[in-house]
Amino acid sequence: SDETATTREGRKPGAPPVDLLIRTSGETRLSDFMLWGISGHAVLCFQEVLWPDFSFTDMCYAVWTYQRSAEHSLGGRARYEAARADAEAERRERRTVEAERAARANGETIVERTSGET
């Protein structure tokens, strides 16, 4: 096997996806090659400091940026799941009401539900 081989994404085979990309020198543009090399969920952190002057504090800021982004993503996911559960409960309720209406229209006896039953 060729040791210099890379995947289509520009990484070595078996390398983990990029989660945090730090771009120094205040530049906010990325090359197409760099964009192919990062994963779809990577956090991009642009800093004004030049690479030779990149310090531990700058690294802490980048990690903090990543953590804040991850917290936001998890919060967004939780809101999405809650909204999805609410929508599913509404659909179940609507189907139940429609089934009861159809049963009444056919002259069937309906047993009343108590609150909280599905």
N, C-alpha and C positions, 0 to 999 in steps of 0.2 A: 504494500500500500504506500501511496505517496504521502510523506509526512507534511508536505506543504498544502495538501488538499484542504479546501474549505467548503462549507455548505453553500447553498444558494444565498443564505442570509449573510455570508461573509465571515462566519465563525468556523472554528475547527469543529469537526464532527464530535458530538458528545459534550461540547461546551455548554454551560447553562446560559439561558437567555439573559440579556442585559436588563437590569431593573432600574439602574440609575446611570444617567449619562451627564457628566459634568463638562461644560464647555467654558473655558477660561478666556481671558483677554477681552471680555465684553462683546464678543462676536455672538450673534444670535442666528447665524445661518449654519446649516449643516450640508455636507455633501450628500449626494445620492447614495454613495457607497456607505456612508455612516448611517443613513436612514435605513438601508437594507439590513444593517448589522444589529439594529436594536429591535426589541420585541414591541408588540403593539401596546403593551401596558407600561413601557418604560417611562420613568419620570425624567424630564430634561431640566437641568439646573444650569443657568447661565450666570457666570460671575465675572465681575470687572477685573479681578486680579490676574496678573500674568502668571503663566505656569511656574517659572522659577521662584516666584514669590508665594506660591500656593502653600498655605500653612495648615496646621492642625485645626485652627479656628474656622478656616474656610471649609475644611472637610466636615467639621461638625455642622456648619450651616447647610451644606449639601445633604447630609444625612437627615437633618431636621426637616428640610424641604421634602425629602422622600417620605419621611414618617407622616408629615402633615397630609401629603397627597394620599398615602395609603389609608389614613384615618378617614379622609373625605370619601375615598372610594368605598370603604366598608360601610360608612354611613349611608351613602347613596344606594348601596346594595340592600341594606336593611330597609330603607324607605321603599325601594322597588318591591321587595318581597312582601312588605306589609300591604302595599297598594294592590298587589296581585292577589293576596289572600282575601282582601276586602272585595275585590271584583268577583272572585270565585264565589264568595258567600252570597253576593247579590244575585249572581246567575242561578245558584241553587235555589234561593228564595223565589226568584221569578219562575223557575220551572215548577216548583211546588205549587205556587199560586195558580199557574196556568193549568196544571194537572187537576187541582181542586175545582177550578171553573169548568173544565171539560167534564169532570165527574158529575157535578151538579147539573150540567146541561143534559147529561144522559140519565138523570134521575137517580144516581147512586147516592148512598148515604156517606157523608163525610164525618170522620172522627176529628174533632177539633184538636189542634196541636197546642201544647203549652209553650210558653216562651222558652227559647233556648234549644228546642228540638229541631232537628233537620230531617 
